[in-house]
């Protein structure tokens, strides 16, 4: 869960590429464990990444998070 928070911190620090790279790992863990707290943290990350939702990095995040949101 702390790694998910690290991704959100990267997004808040205006480092969206780093946030997405961290999210790749977190999303895989969230799908595997079905951790509700981790999914909530990923939702927080998604909100923090809104400024980049139309950019390639934002579309990458949407793709990465798709398996997580499909499972909920």
Buried (B, 14 or more C-beta within 10 A) or exposed (E): BEEBBBBBBBBEEEBBEBBBBBBEBBBEBBBEEEBEEBBBBBBBBBEBBEEBEEEEBBEBBEEBBEEBBEEE
